[in-house]
Amino acid sequence: LLGLATMATFQFNSFFKTLIGKEIAVELKNDVALTGTLHSVDQYLNIKLTDVQVVDADRFPQLSAMKNCFIRGSVIRYVQIPAAEVDTELLQDAARQQTKDGPSSSSTTSAPATATASA
Amino acid sequence: MSASLDALVNKVVTVVTNDGRNIVGNLRGFDQTTNLILDDCHERVFSTTAGVQQEVLGLYIIRGDNIAIIGELDQDVDSQADLSVVRAEPLKPVAH
């Protein structure tokens, strides 16, 4: 008998859904940065942005004719969200919630998850 | 709202791949791993020393592993651009 009691782990998917309609910046692993309105997000944290602007657009004429785009989650390095849109205290608390194990729970404290938001 | 590629099917898209290539074509289909079917596609090769080279490819399947961005190409803006005068560094490859 395992007797596992679990609390839901933090769902980034759900968190991003609360930001739909907001202006965000996405930095990719190829160093391209895009700003735009978050249109949708999925289970892989793929992101669709509308009204996209490329940061440092002169360097990237490849992307100049792009108004909306789908960004594959696997290629995202950072998502920058406006500090005003997020209650960072609530977010830190939500991210700290851990799954509780029954028999194997240790009595020592585990490191809390840290969340950073940039303006 | 789930981020689906449905809205881009049968539209002209510009695909940025993980190795920094730019492929433009008509999106015909996709799947959950973002494998794509691109029709009438061509690669646009950007360089700092010459204008944009276009290499015709035809009907392609691009494996989802390799895809970074799928952008809806605004054809009005794109048709105004004179690619022969554009000089740019090629996009960097994706570093995980």
Backbone of each chain as ProteinMPNN parsed JSONL, in Angstrom:
{"seq_chain_A": "LLGLATMATFQFNSFFKTLIGKEIAVELKNDVALTGTLHSVDQYLNIKLTDVQVVDADRFPQLSAMKNCFIRGSVIRYVQIPAAEVDTELLQDAARQQTKDGPSSSSTTSAPATATASA", "coords_chain_A": {"N_chain_A": [[0.862, -1.19, 0.0], [0.697, 2.075, -0.988], [-0.129, 4.626, -0.195], [-0.139, 7.286, -1.203], [-0.325, 10.772, -1.037], [-1.185, 13.374, -3.014], [-0.538, 16.724, -4.05], [-1.497, 19.022, -6.567], [1.058, 19.591, -8.923], [2.81, 22.529, -9.961], [1.403, 24.07, -12.764], [2.65, 25.112, -15.668], [1.484, 25.558, -18.077], [-1.205, 26.294, -17.418], [-0.636, 28.626, -16.087], [0.449, 30.208, -18.152], [-1.806, 30.439, -19.71], [-3.279, 32.297, -18.314], [-2.128, 34.548, -19.147], [-2.891, 35.072, -21.683], [-3.56, 37.283, -24.296], [-2.015, 39.251, -23.313], [0.92, 41.313, -23.604], [3.978, 39.915, -24.397], [7.471, 38.963, -24.211], [9.567, 36.846, -26.062], [12.43, 34.97, -25.858], [14.56, 33.162, -27.888], [16.411, 30.068, -28.336], [18.114, 30.445, -30.425], [18.944, 32.936, -30.118], [17.264, 34.862, -31.156], [14.869, 37.386, -30.477], [11.474, 37.966, -29.778], [8.633, 40.082, -29.649], [5.216, 40.235, -28.681], [1.629, 39.703, -28.767], [0.303, 37.349, -26.603], [-1.28, 34.684, -27.943], [-2.032, 32.0, -27.812], [-1.356, 28.964, -26.002], [0.074, 25.72, -25.512], [0.12, 22.228, -24.394], [2.785, 21.539, -24.74], [3.986, 23.822, -24.229], [4.298, 25.299, -26.515], [4.076, 28.347, -28.241], [1.861, 30.775, -29.496], [2.096, 33.798, -31.099], [0.657, 36.982, -31.746], [0.683, 39.979, -33.782], [3.468, 40.397, -34.032], [6.69, 41.597, -33.216], [10.019, 41.844, -34.17], [12.773, 41.878, -32.068], [15.439, 44.107, -32.463], [15.184, 44.3, -35.241], [16.489, 44.991, -37.609], [18.659, 43.365, -37.839], [17.547, 40.99, -38.561], [16.202, 40.477, -41.262], [15.037, 38.288, -42.302], [12.749, 37.74, -40.913], [11.033, 39.786, -41.326], [8.589, 39.981, -42.682], [6.671, 38.827, -41.137], [3.744, 38.439, -39.358], [2.213, 37.023, -37.52], [3.078, 34.302, -35.419], [4.063, 30.891, -34.774], [5.681, 29.449, -32.164], [7.892, 26.935, -31.402], [7.825, 25.106, -28.43], [10.145, 23.82, -27.515], [12.247, 25.374, -28.282], [12.355, 27.667, -26.939], [13.985, 29.956, -24.851], [13.674, 32.031, -22.882], [10.7, 33.474, -21.424], [9.449, 36.591, -21.238], [7.536, 38.41, -19.031], [5.262, 41.073, -18.24], [5.787, 42.69, -15.173], [3.647, 43.809, -13.895], [1.509, 42.223, -14.553], [1.522, 40.026, -13.057], [1.143, 38.46, -9.908], [3.686, 38.213, -8.012], [4.172, 37.093, -5.516], [2.061, 35.28, -5.066], [2.594, 33.619, -7.172], [5.108, 32.547, -6.543], [4.42, 31.115, -4.258], [2.623, 29.25, -5.337], [4.294, 27.845, -7.043], [5.933, 26.643, -5.25], [4.574, 24.534, -4.169], [4.713, 21.121, -3.502], [4.712, 17.694, -4.661], [3.384, 15.401, -2.387], [4.903, 12.669, -0.878], [4.111, 9.451, 0.481], [5.37, 7.125, 2.242], [8.057, 7.78, 1.674], [8.662, 10.381, 2.369], [10.854, 12.964, 3.25], [12.286, 14.359, 6.234], [13.808, 16.565, 6.142], [14.035, 19.907, 4.889], [13.149, 20.698, 1.534], [14.594, 22.429, -1.272], [13.011, 25.461, -2.117], [11.064, 26.237, -5.039], [12.186, 28.726, -7.248], [10.94, 31.69, -8.646], [11.318, 33.978, -11.248], [10.524, 37.198, -12.418], [10.647, 39.467, -15.062], [10.468, 42.94, -15.849]], "CA_chain_A": [[0.0, 0.0, 0.0], [1.592, 3.212, -1.091], [-0.63, 5.77, 0.583], [0.365, 8.544, -1.754], [-1.216, 11.926, -1.052], [-0.516, 14.335, -3.893], [-1.124, 18.013, -4.391], [-1.178, 19.286, -7.974], [2.288, 20.347, -9.129], [2.587, 23.787, -10.645], [1.182, 23.875, -14.189], [3.033, 26.304, -16.424], [0.437, 25.661, -19.077], [-2.307, 27.083, -16.862], [-0.113, 29.956, -15.796], [0.532, 30.968, -19.401], [-3.164, 30.732, -20.185], [-3.765, 33.524, -17.667], [-1.471, 35.687, -19.79], [-3.376, 35.218, -23.059], [-4.018, 38.648, -24.542], [-1.024, 40.208, -22.805], [2.118, 41.495, -24.409], [5.125, 39.245, -23.785], [8.653, 38.847, -25.054], [10.067, 35.48, -26.059], [13.793, 34.857, -26.361], [14.75, 31.787, -28.351], [17.759, 29.514, -28.179], [19.002, 30.929, -31.476], [19.167, 34.329, -29.718], [16.253, 35.786, -31.685], [13.853, 37.756, -29.48], [10.248, 38.444, -30.402], [7.594, 40.549, -28.724], [3.905, 40.137, -29.312], [0.51, 39.384, -27.879], [0.146, 35.905, -26.434], [-2.558, 34.255, -28.511], [-2.375, 30.7, -27.248], [-0.261, 28.133, -25.507], [-0.422, 24.343, -25.425], [0.743, 21.336, -23.409], [4.233, 21.513, -24.931], [4.398, 25.222, -24.066], [4.408, 25.998, -27.783], [3.431, 29.649, -28.066], [1.482, 31.514, -30.7], [2.09, 35.241, -30.851], [0.118, 37.816, -32.82], [1.283, 41.316, -33.806], [4.84, 40.141, -33.634], [7.776, 42.485, -33.625], [11.312, 41.229, -33.892], [13.692, 42.778, -31.374], [16.626, 44.274, -33.303], [14.648, 43.814, -36.514], [17.42, 45.238, -38.721], [19.56, 42.207, -37.955], [16.817, 39.8, -38.992], [15.212, 40.714, -42.317], [14.38, 37.009, -42.57], [11.483, 37.671, -40.199], [10.365, 41.09, -41.424], [7.226, 39.917, -43.225], [5.944, 37.889, -40.293], [2.868, 39.165, -38.435], [1.849, 36.095, -36.443], [3.928, 33.124, -35.536], [3.98, 29.758, -33.867], [7.041, 29.18, -31.69], [7.928, 25.61, -30.803], [8.227, 25.221, -27.031], [11.496, 23.293, -27.297], [13.281, 26.304, -28.727], [12.254, 28.882, -26.131], [14.893, 30.086, -23.714], [12.976, 32.81, -21.849], [9.475, 34.212, -21.711], [9.427, 37.755, -20.342], [6.173, 38.891, -18.818], [5.278, 42.336, -17.504], [5.65, 42.467, -13.735], [2.318, 44.26, -13.484], [0.496, 41.212, -14.847], [1.69, 38.836, -12.221], [1.341, 38.617, -8.474], [4.849, 37.337, -7.847], [4.085, 36.345, -4.254], [1.161, 34.148, -5.323], [3.269, 32.743, -8.114], [6.143, 31.816, -5.804], [3.745, 30.14, -3.389], [2.068, 28.177, -6.169], [5.397, 27.061, -7.594], [6.57, 25.907, -4.16], [3.826, 23.347, -3.758], [5.377, 19.909, -3.949], [3.939, 16.458, -4.479], [3.707, 14.777, -1.102], [4.997, 11.211, -0.902], [3.72, 8.831, 1.751], [6.447, 6.526, 3.036], [9.425, 8.253, 1.435], [8.863, 11.826, 2.595], [11.99, 13.208, 4.154], [11.958, 15.389, 7.221], [14.584, 17.782, 5.861], [13.31, 20.759, 3.927], [13.713, 20.701, 0.177], [14.763, 23.808, -1.788], [11.793, 25.956, -2.756], [11.217, 26.649, -6.447], [12.235, 30.186, -7.331], [10.378, 32.207, -9.896], [11.734, 35.365, -11.469], [9.766, 37.879, -13.456], [11.293, 40.738, -15.383], [9.494, 43.92, -16.353]], "C_chain_A": [[0.896, 1.237, 0.0], [1.139, 4.427, -0.314], [-0.101, 7.1, 0.086], [-0.694, 9.639, -1.636], [-0.549, 12.965, -1.933], [-1.286, 15.629, -3.97], [-0.72, 18.276, -5.833], [0.146, 20.034, -8.057], [1.949, 21.566, -9.98], [2.471, 23.555, -12.154], [1.53, 25.153, -14.929], [2.032, 26.608, -17.518], [-0.677, 26.59, -18.598], [-1.854, 28.495, -16.561], [-0.058, 30.797, -17.069], [-0.846, 31.32, -19.933], [-3.714, 31.998, -19.541], [-3.169, 34.759, -18.335], [-1.933, 35.887, -21.232], [-3.951, 36.618, -23.227], [-3.02, 39.692, -24.073], [0.191, 40.239, -23.728], [3.287, 40.821, -23.694], [6.307, 39.284, -24.733], [9.153, 37.417, -24.944], [11.477, 35.49, -26.617], [14.044, 33.396, -26.693], [16.197, 31.349, -28.189], [18.671, 29.834, -29.356], [19.248, 32.424, -31.306], [18.217, 35.342, -30.359], [15.281, 36.108, -30.55], [12.661, 38.365, -30.201], [9.33, 39.002, -29.326], [6.264, 40.431, -29.449], [2.86, 39.818, -28.279], [0.383, 37.871, -27.802], [-1.249, 35.503, -26.907], [-2.994, 32.93, -27.887], [-1.117, 29.943, -26.829], [-0.807, 26.708, -25.416], [0.382, 23.526, -24.427], [2.256, 21.261, -23.551], [4.847, 22.893, -24.659], [4.843, 25.825, -25.391], [3.625, 27.284, -27.589], [3.061, 30.236, -29.417], [1.404, 32.979, -30.322], [1.437, 35.943, -32.025], [0.735, 39.213, -32.687], [2.735, 41.263, -33.363], [5.775, 41.252, -34.09], [9.076, 41.805, -33.268], [12.175, 42.262, -33.184], [14.944, 42.88, -32.233], [16.302, 43.813, -34.728], [15.606, 44.008, -37.697], [18.357, 44.067, -38.942], [18.866, 41.007, -38.584], [15.768, 40.081, -40.06], [14.47, 39.437, -42.69], [12.971, 36.993, -42.003], [10.643, 38.926, -40.385], [8.922, 40.998, -41.894], [6.313, 39.027, -42.398], [5.074, 38.659, -39.311], [2.479, 38.307, -37.237], [2.795, 34.923, -36.536], [3.644, 32.094, -34.462], [5.419, 29.465, -33.462], [7.028, 27.843, -30.973], [8.496, 25.725, -29.378], [9.675, 24.847, -26.782], [12.594, 24.302, -27.598], [13.266, 27.606, -27.907], [13.264, 28.858, -24.995], [14.192, 30.842, -22.581], [11.637, 33.318, -22.359], [9.459, 35.361, -20.714], [8.014, 38.286, -20.263], [6.218, 40.179, -17.992], [4.985, 42.092, -16.028], [4.257, 42.827, -13.243], [1.247, 43.189, -13.669], [0.497, 40.066, -13.873], [1.815, 39.203, -10.758], [2.481, 37.678, -8.115], [4.816, 36.552, -6.548], [3.232, 35.095, -4.433], [1.851, 33.105, -6.196], [4.327, 31.908, -7.408], [5.517, 30.758, -4.911], [3.226, 28.961, -4.198], [3.174, 27.271, -6.677], [6.074, 26.224, -6.52], [5.835, 24.651, -3.778], [4.427, 22.101, -4.372], [4.411, 18.75, -3.895], [4.367, 15.861, -3.168], [3.8, 13.272, -1.305], [4.572, 10.673, 0.442], [4.946, 8.345, 2.499], [7.802, 7.199, 2.847], [9.618, 9.734, 1.71], [9.983, 12.037, 3.601], [11.633, 14.326, 5.096], [12.762, 16.661, 6.982], [13.854, 18.608, 4.811], [13.977, 20.67, 2.56], [13.725, 22.132, -0.327], [13.486, 24.279, -2.467], [12.083, 26.327, -4.215], [11.285, 28.165, -6.461], [11.698, 30.618, -8.672], [10.87, 33.63, -10.057], [10.894, 35.945, -12.586], [10.495, 39.161, -13.777], [10.286, 41.641, -16.038], [9.564, 43.991, -17.866]], "O_chain_A": [[1.741, 1.411, 0.878], [1.973, 5.186, 0.178], [0.333, 7.94, 0.875], [-1.828, 9.459, -2.082], [0.56, 13.4, -1.624], [-2.517, 15.643, -3.958], [0.319, 17.785, -6.273], [0.344, 21.012, -7.336], [0.91, 21.605, -10.639], [3.337, 22.92, -12.754], [0.814, 26.15, -14.841], [1.768, 27.767, -17.84], [-1.044, 27.546, -19.282], [-2.604, 29.452, -16.758], [-0.467, 31.958, -17.07], [-1.033, 32.376, -20.538], [-4.525, 32.699, -20.147], [-3.637, 35.877, -18.122], [-1.429, 36.768, -21.929], [-4.734, 37.081, -22.397], [-3.152, 40.873, -24.391], [0.439, 39.32, -24.509], [3.559, 41.113, -22.529], [6.161, 39.6, -25.914], [9.162, 36.841, -23.857], [11.701, 35.967, -27.73], [13.775, 32.506, -25.886], [17.086, 32.162, -27.937], [19.865, 29.537, -29.312], [19.703, 33.097, -32.231], [18.348, 36.545, -30.132], [14.913, 35.235, -29.765], [12.817, 39.174, -31.115], [9.256, 38.462, -28.222], [6.199, 40.517, -30.675], [3.146, 39.679, -27.089], [0.359, 37.193, -28.829], [-2.259, 35.926, -26.345], [-4.147, 32.755, -27.49], [0.002, 30.247, -27.244], [-2.012, 26.512, -25.261], [1.222, 24.062, -23.704], [2.948, 20.95, -22.581], [6.047, 23.105, -24.831], [5.66, 26.746, -25.414], [2.631, 27.313, -26.863], [3.849, 30.198, -30.361], [0.738, 33.356, -29.357], [1.636, 35.549, -33.175], [1.241, 39.584, -31.628], [3.164, 41.976, -32.456], [5.66, 41.772, -35.2], [9.214, 41.251, -32.178], [12.296, 43.396, -33.648], [15.464, 41.862, -32.689], [17.047, 43.041, -35.333], [15.536, 43.267, -38.678], [18.796, 43.801, -40.061], [19.531, 40.101, -39.087], [14.573, 39.941, -39.802], [13.41, 39.484, -43.314], [12.092, 36.317, -42.538], [9.649, 39.116, -39.684], [8.107, 41.851, -41.542], [5.301, 38.531, -42.894], [5.587, 39.446, -38.515], [2.42, 38.78, -36.102], [3.266, 34.587, -37.623], [3.075, 32.383, -33.41], [6.279, 29.257, -34.319], [6.247, 27.637, -30.045], [9.524, 26.367, -29.162], [10.356, 25.457, -25.957], [13.746, 24.103, -27.211], [14.057, 28.517, -28.15], [13.384, 27.869, -24.271], [14.125, 30.351, -21.454], [11.456, 33.559, -23.552], [9.455, 35.146, -19.502], [7.377, 38.574, -21.276], [7.099, 40.355, -17.151], [4.048, 41.373, -15.681], [3.747, 42.23, -12.295], [0.2, 43.235, -13.023], [-0.413, 39.236, -13.864], [2.517, 40.153, -10.407], [2.267, 36.48, -7.934], [5.372, 35.456, -6.477], [3.612, 34.001, -4.015], [1.717, 31.898, -5.994], [4.435, 30.704, -7.643], [6.02, 29.639, -4.815], [3.373, 27.808, -3.792], [3.002, 26.054, -6.733], [6.714, 25.217, -6.823], [6.406, 23.779, -3.124], [4.628, 22.018, -5.583], [3.411, 18.798, -3.179], [5.556, 15.809, -2.855], [2.877, 12.662, -1.845], [4.666, 11.377, 1.448], [5.506, 9.082, 3.311], [8.621, 7.192, 3.767], [10.642, 10.297, 1.323], [10.049, 11.387, 4.644], [10.773, 15.152, 4.792], [12.449, 17.712, 7.541], [13.148, 18.072, 3.958], [15.199, 20.579, 2.447], [12.947, 22.962, 0.144], [12.936, 23.568, -3.307], [13.207, 26.683, -4.567], [10.52, 28.824, -5.757], [11.965, 29.996, -9.7], [10.844, 34.409, -9.103], [10.591, 35.273, -13.572], [10.922, 39.876, -12.87], [9.36, 41.179, -16.704], [8.824, 44.757, -18.483]]}, "seq_chain_B": "MSASLDALVNKVVTVVTNDGRNIVGNLRGFDQTTNLILDDCHERVFSTTAGVQQEVLGLYIIRGDNIAIIGELDQDVDSQADLSVVRAEPLKPVAH", "coords_chain_B": {"N_chain_B": [[-7.212, 28.394, -25.053], [-5.805, 26.331, -27.446], [-2.557, 26.218, -28.855], [-2.735, 25.91, -31.998], [-1.748, 24.76, -35.252], [-3.588, 24.81, -37.154], [-4.781, 27.183, -38.096], [-2.887, 28.092, -39.845], [-2.811, 26.434, -41.988], [-2.676, 25.841, -45.475], [-1.732, 28.343, -45.88], [0.822, 30.699, -46.763], [3.892, 30.193, -45.33], [6.755, 31.041, -43.32], [9.43, 29.206, -42.352], [11.597, 28.756, -39.702], [14.391, 26.894, -39.185], [16.164, 24.666, -36.913], [18.844, 24.716, -37.598], [19.171, 27.207, -38.507], [18.186, 27.858, -40.982], [15.971, 29.247, -43.483], [12.879, 28.6, -44.622], [10.453, 28.901, -47.065], [7.077, 28.33, -47.743], [3.985, 26.673, -48.703], [1.876, 25.757, -46.221], [0.705, 22.586, -45.78], [0.062, 20.501, -44.106], [0.266, 19.158, -40.735], [1.46, 17.71, -37.625], [1.134, 16.437, -34.206], [3.74, 16.573, -33.287], [4.748, 18.713, -34.527], [5.753, 18.056, -37.103], [5.959, 18.974, -40.494], [4.191, 19.538, -43.577], [5.218, 21.012, -46.437], [4.382, 22.798, -49.249], [5.452, 23.627, -52.585], [7.876, 24.846, -51.825], [10.694, 26.945, -50.999], [14.099, 27.61, -50.239], [15.438, 30.369, -48.552], [18.422, 31.862, -48.777], [20.398, 33.786, -46.824], [22.951, 36.246, -46.93], [25.892, 38.114, -45.991], [27.36, 39.071, -47.992], [26.173, 38.832, -50.454], [23.094, 39.17, -52.333], [19.821, 37.814, -51.462], [19.628, 34.365, -51.954], [17.543, 32.133, -53.683], [16.506, 28.874, -53.33], [14.862, 26.442, -55.043], [12.667, 23.993, -53.761], [10.329, 22.398, -53.715], [7.983, 19.893, -52.842], [7.941, 19.291, -49.487], [8.7, 17.468, -46.468], [9.141, 18.496, -43.254], [10.81, 17.584, -40.401], [9.524, 17.772, -37.13], [11.249, 18.024, -34.898], [13.247, 19.66, -35.741], [12.35, 22.204, -35.996], [11.984, 25.675, -35.347], [10.591, 28.209, -35.548], [7.39, 28.975, -36.909], [6.157, 31.071, -39.134], [3.518, 33.237, -40.138], [3.448, 34.405, -43.308], [3.309, 37.686, -44.321], [2.086, 38.51, -47.194], [1.809, 40.899, -48.585], [3.682, 42.649, -47.471], [5.921, 41.112, -47.953], [6.068, 40.913, -50.748], [6.823, 43.428, -51.409], [9.412, 43.643, -50.701], [12.711, 43.896, -51.887], [14.542, 41.334, -52.48], [17.036, 40.977, -53.585], [18.66, 43.007, -52.775], [18.953, 42.706, -50.109], [21.012, 42.277, -47.328], [22.246, 40.168, -44.937], [23.231, 38.645, -41.84], [23.282, 35.131, -41.635], [20.785, 33.312, -39.777], [21.422, 32.262, -36.421], [22.317, 28.899, -35.419], [20.206, 26.823, -33.34], [20.948, 26.584, -29.945], [20.924, 24.27, -27.46]], "CA_chain_B": [[-7.073, 28.185, -26.497], [-4.562, 25.619, -27.675], [-1.776, 26.803, -29.944], [-2.779, 24.97, -33.098], [-1.283, 25.226, -36.548], [-4.764, 24.787, -38.032], [-5.018, 28.494, -38.698], [-1.877, 28.387, -40.849], [-2.872, 25.471, -43.099], [-2.932, 26.447, -46.786], [-1.196, 29.697, -45.944], [2.259, 30.73, -47.019], [4.577, 30.38, -44.058], [8.191, 31.032, -43.317], [9.828, 28.295, -41.286], [12.989, 28.85, -39.274], [14.787, 25.579, -38.666], [17.167, 24.718, -35.837], [20.18, 25.017, -38.103], [19.21, 28.612, -38.916], [17.691, 28.052, -42.346], [14.682, 29.896, -43.649], [12.193, 27.918, -45.722], [9.137, 29.505, -47.295], [6.237, 27.435, -48.541], [2.561, 26.587, -48.402], [1.698, 24.716, -45.204], [-0.405, 21.71, -46.135], [-0.349, 19.662, -42.989], [1.145, 19.111, -39.568], [0.975, 16.774, -36.61], [1.369, 16.853, -32.828], [5.154, 16.838, -33.014], [5.036, 19.776, -35.494], [6.233, 17.684, -38.436], [5.197, 19.805, -41.426], [4.221, 19.313, -45.019], [5.29, 22.313, -47.09], [4.256, 22.655, -50.698], [6.051, 24.708, -53.375], [8.722, 25.622, -50.94], [12.039, 27.309, -51.408], [14.926, 28.09, -49.134], [16.024, 31.696, -48.763], [19.747, 31.886, -48.16], [20.822, 35.163, -46.587], [24.383, 36.386, -46.675], [26.313, 39.508, -45.832], [28.139, 39.471, -49.17], [25.381, 38.785, -51.69], [21.638, 39.225, -52.117], [19.203, 36.563, -51.026], [19.532, 33.295, -52.946], [16.374, 31.289, -53.436], [16.675, 27.525, -53.872], [13.538, 25.818, -55.128], [12.687, 22.67, -53.155], [9.171, 21.589, -54.101], [7.117, 19.391, -51.762], [8.843, 18.842, -48.438], [8.272, 17.203, -45.094], [10.19, 18.91, -42.317], [10.577, 16.922, -39.122], [9.232, 18.731, -36.061], [12.446, 18.193, -34.05], [14.133, 20.629, -36.359], [11.654, 23.454, -36.263], [12.003, 26.686, -34.291], [9.481, 29.162, -35.705], [6.573, 28.912, -38.116], [5.564, 32.405, -39.167], [2.614, 33.503, -41.243], [4.096, 35.41, -44.128], [2.428, 38.739, -44.821], [2.519, 38.566, -48.586], [1.896, 42.294, -49.034], [5.001, 43.139, -47.04], [6.972, 40.306, -48.569], [6.193, 41.194, -52.178], [7.446, 44.734, -51.566], [10.834, 43.571, -50.388], [13.585, 43.495, -52.98], [15.459, 40.431, -51.8], [18.387, 40.993, -54.154], [19.516, 43.986, -52.092], [19.014, 42.426, -48.672], [22.23, 41.647, -46.834], [22.064, 39.87, -43.516], [23.874, 37.463, -41.281], [22.343, 34.011, -41.508], [20.341, 33.092, -38.399], [22.272, 31.321, -35.696], [21.664, 27.629, -35.091], [19.666, 26.734, -31.986], [21.847, 25.926, -28.986], [20.069, 23.848, -26.33]], "C_chain_B": [[-5.764, 27.452, -26.767], [-3.874, 26.18, -28.914], [-1.732, 25.864, -31.126], [-2.283, 25.608, -34.385], [-2.403, 25.212, -37.577], [-4.941, 26.074, -38.804], [-4.039, 28.793, -39.83], [-1.935, 27.44, -42.043], [-3.338, 26.171, -44.37], [-2.53, 27.913, -46.851], [0.29, 29.596, -46.267], [2.944, 31.05, -45.696], [6.083, 30.436, -44.26], [8.615, 30.203, -42.103], [11.288, 28.548, -40.961], [13.34, 27.51, -38.645], [15.895, 25.74, -37.632], [18.571, 25.01, -36.328], [20.247, 26.426, -38.693], [18.753, 28.857, -40.347], [16.296, 28.634, -42.353], [13.988, 29.251, -44.843], [10.792, 28.479, -45.856], [8.308, 28.564, -48.143], [4.803, 27.475, -48.064], [2.359, 25.454, -47.397], [0.479, 23.861, -45.552], [-0.869, 20.875, -44.958], [0.682, 19.672, -41.88], [0.643, 18.025, -38.642], [1.387, 17.252, -35.224], [2.83, 17.156, -32.517], [5.674, 17.966, -33.918], [5.848, 19.328, -36.703], [5.371, 18.484, -39.405], [5.263, 19.281, -42.841], [4.178, 20.693, -45.66], [5.286, 22.125, -48.592], [4.884, 23.857, -51.385], [7.015, 25.533, -52.536], [10.093, 25.914, -51.543], [12.792, 27.783, -50.179], [15.454, 29.461, -49.5], [17.337, 31.728, -48.015], [20.198, 33.332, -48.055], [22.325, 35.204, -46.391], [24.727, 37.857, -46.568], [26.99, 40.007, -47.099], [27.328, 39.478, -50.463], [23.903, 38.887, -51.345], [21.102, 37.851, -51.781], [19.137, 35.566, -52.181], [18.302, 32.465, -52.651], [16.594, 29.938, -54.107], [15.336, 26.821, -53.854], [13.616, 24.381, -54.625], [11.513, 21.799, -53.57], [8.35, 21.176, -52.897], [7.993, 18.752, -50.696], [8.096, 18.414, -47.186], [9.437, 17.644, -44.218], [9.855, 18.287, -40.972], [10.487, 17.956, -37.993], [10.398, 19.027, -35.138], [13.257, 19.393, -34.438], [13.56, 22.01, -36.494], [11.685, 24.395, -35.073], [10.774, 27.592, -34.38], [8.715, 28.844, -36.985], [5.827, 30.24, -38.159], [4.636, 32.558, -40.349], [3.2, 34.651, -42.034], [3.065, 36.417, -44.618], [2.842, 39.016, -46.256], [2.591, 39.976, -49.135], [3.265, 42.851, -48.71], [6.101, 42.412, -47.795], [7.169, 40.653, -50.038], [6.855, 42.545, -52.429], [8.952, 44.685, -51.363], [11.616, 43.159, -51.623], [14.689, 42.642, -52.375], [16.876, 40.502, -52.352], [19.29, 42.026, -53.476], [19.658, 43.703, -50.602], [20.317, 41.725, -48.316], [22.01, 41.386, -45.35], [22.887, 38.667, -43.112], [22.861, 36.335, -41.299], [21.965, 33.845, -40.038], [21.257, 32.08, -37.723], [21.551, 29.993, -35.518], [21.211, 27.65, -33.634], [20.663, 26.004, -31.102], [21.039, 25.573, -27.755], [20.755, 24.009, -24.964]], "O_chain_B": [[-4.707, 27.921, -26.347], [-4.523, 26.564, -29.887], [-0.784, 25.089, -31.256], [-2.381, 26.819, -34.582], [-2.19, 25.562, -38.738], [-5.214, 26.067, -40.005], [-4.311, 29.642, -40.679], [-1.193, 27.618, -43.009], [-4.264, 26.982, -44.35], [-2.934, 28.637, -47.761], [0.922, 28.558, -46.072], [2.626, 32.037, -45.032], [6.61, 29.935, -45.254], [8.205, 30.475, -40.975], [12.131, 28.552, -41.858], [12.686, 27.05, -37.709], [16.484, 26.812, -37.494], [19.405, 25.498, -35.566], [21.248, 26.803, -39.302], [18.92, 29.96, -40.866], [15.546, 28.534, -41.383], [14.477, 29.355, -45.968], [10.034, 28.528, -44.886], [8.787, 28.054, -49.156], [4.454, 28.214, -47.143], [2.651, 24.299, -47.71], [-0.643, 24.363, -45.61], [-2.056, 20.577, -44.828], [1.812, 20.128, -42.056], [-0.446, 17.482, -38.829], [1.928, 18.349, -35.079], [3.127, 17.909, -31.589], [6.883, 18.152, -34.057], [6.568, 20.14, -37.282], [4.176, 18.656, -39.166], [6.245, 18.666, -43.255], [3.23, 21.451, -45.46], [6.098, 21.377, -49.137], [4.863, 24.968, -50.854], [6.97, 26.764, -52.542], [10.568, 25.233, -52.452], [12.209, 28.284, -49.217], [15.871, 29.687, -50.636], [17.376, 31.634, -46.789], [20.361, 34.02, -49.063], [22.906, 34.316, -45.768], [23.966, 38.727, -46.991], [27.178, 41.211, -47.276], [27.751, 40.067, -51.458], [23.515, 38.708, -50.191], [21.827, 36.856, -51.81], [18.644, 35.893, -53.26], [18.042, 32.126, -51.496], [16.839, 29.869, -55.311], [14.74, 26.621, -52.796], [14.515, 23.633, -55.009], [11.673, 20.593, -53.759], [8.05, 21.997, -52.03], [8.704, 17.785, -50.967], [7.016, 18.918, -46.88], [10.575, 17.219, -44.416], [8.744, 18.446, -40.465], [11.285, 18.891, -37.926], [10.532, 20.146, -34.645], [13.87, 20.059, -33.604], [14.204, 22.902, -37.046], [11.447, 23.986, -33.936], [10.016, 27.726, -33.419], [9.304, 28.492, -38.007], [4.967, 30.503, -37.319], [4.927, 32.07, -41.441], [3.423, 35.738, -41.5], [2.074, 36.05, -45.249], [3.846, 39.687, -46.497], [3.357, 40.233, -50.064], [3.926, 43.448, -49.559], [7.084, 43.017, -48.222], [8.299, 40.686, -50.524], [7.384, 42.792, -53.512], [9.678, 45.577, -51.802], [11.252, 42.211, -52.319], [15.656, 43.166, -51.823], [17.824, 40.128, -51.661], [20.515, 41.953, -53.575], [20.407, 44.391, -49.909], [20.681, 40.716, -48.919], [21.631, 42.288, -44.603], [23.196, 37.794, -43.923], [21.688, 36.561, -41.006], [22.744, 34.2, -39.152], [21.791, 31.172, -38.359], [20.322, 29.952, -35.469], [21.75, 28.387, -32.808], [21.164, 24.939, -31.463], [20.521, 26.458, -27.075], [20.16, 23.696, -23.933]]}, "name": "protein", "num_of_chains": 2, "seq": "LLGLATMATFQFNSFFKTLIGKEIAVELKNDVALTGTLHSVDQYLNIKLTDVQVVDADRFPQLSAMKNCFIRGSVIRYVQIPAAEVDTELLQDAARQQTKDGPSSSSTTSAPATATASAMSASLDALVNKVVTVVTNDGRNIVGNLRGFDQTTNLILDDCHERVFSTTAGVQQEVLGLYIIRGDNIAIIGELDQDVDSQADLSVVRAEPLKPVAH"}
